[in-house]
Amino acid sequence: MLKAEAGADLIVKLEDGADLLGELARLGVEAGLVLGIGMVREARLGYWNGSAYEEHKIPESAELLSLQCNLSLKDGKPFPHCHAVLGRRDGTVIGGHLLGAKVHNVNELYIKRLDIRLERRKEKSGLFGLYIS
């Protein structure tokens, strides 16, 4: 991982094979926003059907056309909640909640730290909702 910081802003470059969500969590940002581009492989996307995530595995590598995340605390630990739009080789696009992915070649991320406390708490729906505390 390569990282540059200026105040509340971070630019992060993740190398081939890195666990995208794991690396975001390891940054230790307790409240923030993430934007990113690059490529991924072994991606797993989720669709919330009202009671659980339906998992969709993407077998081929794909362009990470758009990554949007919020960073918060869940059970006292840094937690990235991310959604991704992936572009396939044939030009089709798929997106959803990012359940996991490995970096393929490179990911370039912009992270904005927020000076607030954000926490995830389980709601009646089963989802972990975002709360400002």
C-alpha positions as CSV (number, residue, x, y, z in Angstrom):
1,M,0.0,0.0,0.0
2,L,1.2,3.5,-0.9
3,K,-0.4,6.3,1.1
4,A,-0.1,10.1,1.0
5,E,-1.9,12.3,3.6
6,A,-2.7,16.0,3.8
7,G,-4.9,17.0,6.7
8,A,-8.1,15.1,6.5
9,D,-7.4,13.8,2.9
10,L,-5.7,10.5,2.0
11,I,-4.7,9.1,-1.4
12,V,-4.1,5.4,-1.3
13,K,-2.8,3.0,-3.9
14,L,-3.5,-0.7,-3.3
15,E,-1.3,-3.2,-5.1
16,D,-2.2,-6.4,-6.9
17,G,-3.7,-9.2,-4.7
18,A,-4.6,-6.9,-1.7
19,D,-7.9,-7.5,0.1
20,L,-9.8,-4.3,-0.8
21,L,-12.1,-4.2,2.2
22,G,-9.4,-5.5,4.6
23,E,-7.0,-2.8,3.6
24,L,-9.7,-0.1,4.0
25,A,-10.4,-1.4,7.6
26,R,-6.6,-1.5,8.4
27,L,-6.3,2.2,7.6
28,G,-8.1,2.7,11.0
29,V,-10.3,5.5,9.8
30,E,-13.3,5.7,12.2
31,A,-15.4,8.1,10.1
32,G,-14.9,8.9,6.5
33,L,-15.8,8.7,2.9
34,V,-14.1,6.7,0.1
35,L,-14.1,7.1,-3.7
36,G,-12.1,4.7,-5.9
37,I,-11.3,3.3,-9.3
38,G,-9.1,0.4,-10.6
39,M,-9.6,-3.3,-11.2
40,V,-10.7,-6.2,-9.0
41,R,-11.0,-10.0,-9.2
42,E,-12.8,-12.5,-7.0
43,A,-15.5,-9.9,-6.5
44,R,-18.6,-10.7,-4.5
45,L,-21.5,-8.3,-4.7
46,G,-24.6,-8.4,-2.5
47,Y,-28.2,-7.5,-3.1
48,W,-30.4,-6.9,0.0
49,N,-33.6,-8.7,-0.6
50,G,-35.3,-7.3,2.5
51,S,-34.0,-10.0,4.9
52,A,-30.5,-11.0,3.8
53,Y,-27.9,-10.3,1.2
54,E,-28.0,-12.5,-1.9
55,E,-24.4,-13.0,-2.9
56,H,-23.3,-12.8,-6.6
57,K,-19.8,-13.9,-7.4
58,I,-18.1,-12.3,-10.3
59,P,-15.8,-15.0,-11.8
60,E,-13.7,-12.8,-14.1
61,S,-11.6,-9.7,-13.3
62,A,-13.5,-6.4,-13.8
63,E,-12.9,-2.7,-14.0
64,L,-13.8,-0.9,-10.8
65,L,-15.7,1.9,-12.4
66,S,-17.0,3.4,-9.2
67,L,-16.3,2.6,-5.5
68,Q,-18.2,4.5,-2.9
69,C,-17.9,3.8,0.8
70,N,-18.5,5.2,4.2
71,L,-16.1,4.3,7.0
72,S,-17.4,3.9,10.5
73,L,-17.1,1.8,13.6
74,K,-18.9,-1.6,13.9
75,D,-18.5,-3.4,17.3
76,G,-15.7,-0.9,18.1
77,K,-13.6,-1.7,15.0
78,P,-13.1,0.3,11.8
79,F,-15.7,-0.9,9.2
80,P,-15.9,-0.1,5.5
81,H,-19.4,-0.2,4.0
82,C,-18.9,-0.1,0.2
83,H,-20.9,-0.2,-3.0
84,A,-19.3,-0.8,-6.3
85,V,-20.0,-0.6,-10.0
86,L,-18.0,-3.1,-12.0
87,G,-17.4,-3.1,-15.8
88,R,-17.0,-6.5,-17.5
89,R,-14.9,-7.3,-20.6
90,D,-18.0,-7.3,-22.8
91,G,-19.0,-3.8,-21.7
92,T,-21.8,-4.8,-19.4
93,V,-22.0,-3.4,-16.0
94,I,-23.0,-4.9,-12.6
95,G,-23.1,-3.3,-9.2
96,G,-24.2,-3.7,-5.6
97,H,-23.0,-3.9,-2.0
98,L,-19.3,-5.0,-2.1
99,L,-19.0,-8.1,0.1
100,G,-15.4,-8.7,-0.9
101,A,-12.8,-8.3,-3.7
102,K,-9.1,-8.6,-4.4
103,V,-7.2,-5.9,-6.1
104,H,-6.4,-6.8,-9.7
105,N,-3.4,-4.7,-10.8
106,V,-4.2,-1.6,-8.8
107,N,-6.8,0.4,-7.0
108,E,-6.6,4.2,-6.5
109,L,-8.6,5.5,-3.6
110,Y,-9.4,8.9,-2.2
111,I,-10.4,9.0,1.5
112,K,-11.8,12.0,3.3
113,R,-11.7,11.7,7.1
114,L,-14.6,13.2,9.0
115,D,-14.3,14.8,12.4
116,I,-17.4,13.0,13.8
117,R,-18.1,9.6,15.3
118,L,-20.0,7.2,13.1
119,E,-21.2,3.8,14.3
120,R,-23.0,0.9,12.8
121,R,-25.9,-0.6,14.9
122,K,-28.2,-3.5,14.0
123,E,-31.7,-2.4,13.1
124,K,-35.0,-4.3,13.0
125,S,-34.5,-5.0,9.3
126,G,-31.3,-6.9,10.1
127,L,-29.1,-4.3,8.4
128,F,-26.5,-2.4,10.4
129,G,-27.6,1.2,10.1
130,L,-25.3,4.2,10.3
131,Y,-25.6,6.4,13.4
132,I,-23.9,9.7,14.4
133,S,-22.9,9.8,18.0
